[in-house]
Amino acid sequence: MTKEELKSKALNTLFKNQGIYNGLIGVGLLYSVFLSSNPIEISRLLLIYIILVALYGSITSDKKIILAQGGLAILALISTFF
């Protein structure tokens, strides 16, 4: 990606939207761990959501996205069963 492309207003908007998405998912996970009466269920729901979004990205864009975006979520989801 060139410097010119990085200056694009549309691309910056996309980056900001991605940041908000990731931030809100993080807030949801923190809520599920510290404030929820059923933290495991909410955590699993949010982690499955992240994995599905990564799966969609790997199908529509680049196959590496499933591991890059969803890899940690997959590991975290597995850890909730132990």
Rosetta blueprint (number, residue, H / E / L):
1 M L
2 T L
3 K H
4 E H
5 E H
6 L H
7 K L
8 S L
9 K H
10 A H
11 L H
12 N H
13 T H
14 L H
15 F H
16 K H
17 N H
18 Q H
19 G H
20 I H
21 Y H
22 N H
23 G H
24 L H
25 I H
26 G H
27 V H
28 G H
29 L H
30 L H
31 Y H
32 S H
33 V H
34 F H
35 L L
36 S L
37 S L
38 N L
39 P H
40 I H
41 E H
42 I H
43 S H
44 R H
45 L H
46 L H
47 L H
48 I H
49 Y H
50 I H
51 I H
52 L H
53 V H
54 A H
55 L H
56 Y H
57 G H
58 S H
59 I H
60 T H
61 S L
62 D L
63 K L
64 K L
65 I H
66 I H
67 L H
68 A H
69 Q L
70 G L
71 G H
72 L H
73 A H
74 I H
75 L H
76 A H
77 L H
78 I H
79 S H
80 T L
81 F L
82 F L
